[in-house]
Amino acid sequence: MIILTMLAMAHLVFAAADTSALVFLGAALWGLHVGLTQGVFSAMIADHAPKELRGTAFGAFNLAAGIAVLAGSWGMGLIWDAIGPARAFAIAAAVTAGGVVLLLVRLRAAR
């Protein structure tokens, strides 16, 4: 949850960025998010996939991640072209924050 919040903050910083310092801060937050998640995903795949299907599991994960990145980049590009980069990043922040809220709701329901 903290990591998703960090991603939302990175998007907000990018949305407000009017100096190179803010762009670098947004990139640092985004990079920290990626650095904290990619290793965890790899470890989860390695831990849960059967030994004989581990390579297939990594391939399937990377295919799904690639498709998701392509779709997200395409959508971001459309929004960027239509209403500008600041609003595109603000929308990305709102979508990410929505994910945090849904995660919180699910965690509370599971208690």
N, C-alpha and C positions, 0 to 999 in steps of 0.2 A: 504494500500500500504506500509506503514511504517512497519507493522507487517510482511508482506511477505519479505520485504527487510531484516528485522531482522532474518528471517528464512534462507535466502540466506547467510547472514553473519555467522550464526551459522554453516552452512555447510562448508563454506570456512575456518572457524577456525578449524573445525574437519579435513578438508583436509590437513591443514598445521600443525596440532598438532604433535609435537615431544617431548612435555613435558607434565607432568600432569597438569600444570597450564593452558595450552591451552585447554586440554580436559575439565577441569572444566569451563573455559570460554565458550567453545562451548556448554556445557551442560546448563550453566546458560542462555545463549541466547536462546537456544531451549526451555528451561523451561519457560522463560519469554513469548516467543511466544505462547506456549500452554496455559499459564495462562491468557493471554490477549484474546485468541480466544474462549476457551471452554465456558466461561460464556456468551459470546455474542451469540454463537450458541444456547445455551439453552434458553436464553431470546427471541431470534427470533422465536424459535419453540413455546414457551409459548404464545407469542403475536399474532402469525398468525394462529395457529391451532384452529379450532373450539373446544370449551370447551369439548364437548362429544368425540372428537377424539384426544385429547391432548396426552393421553398415547400411542395411535397408532402412532401418529406423532413422539414422542420421540423414540419409538421402530424402526420405519422405518429409522429415522435419524441414530440411533446407528447401525443398520444393514448395511446401506450404508457406514457409516464411517468405520465399521469393515472390510467390503469387500475391501474398498480402502486401509486401512492400511495393510491388508494381501497381496494385490497385490503389493503395494509399497515395503513392506518388502521382498517379494519374489524377485522382480526385483533388489532391492538393494543387496540382498544376491548373486544373480547371477553375478552381476557386480563386487562385492567385491571379489568373488572367482576367477573370470576371470582376473581382472586387478589390484586388490588390494584396500584397504580401502581408501587411499588418493584420488585415481582417482574416486572411487565411490562417495565420498562426493563432489568432484569437479563437477561431472556430476549432482548430486543433486542440487548443488548451481546454475549451469547453467540452469537447468530446472526451478527452482524457479525464477531465474532472468528473464527467458523467460516469465513466468506467470506475472511478474511485468510489463514487456514491453507490453504484450497483454492487460493488465488492463489499462495501460496508453493510449494505442491506442483507446480502447473502450470508455474511459472517454472523450477523445478529440473528438471522433466522435459524442458523445451524446450532445456535446455543441451546 
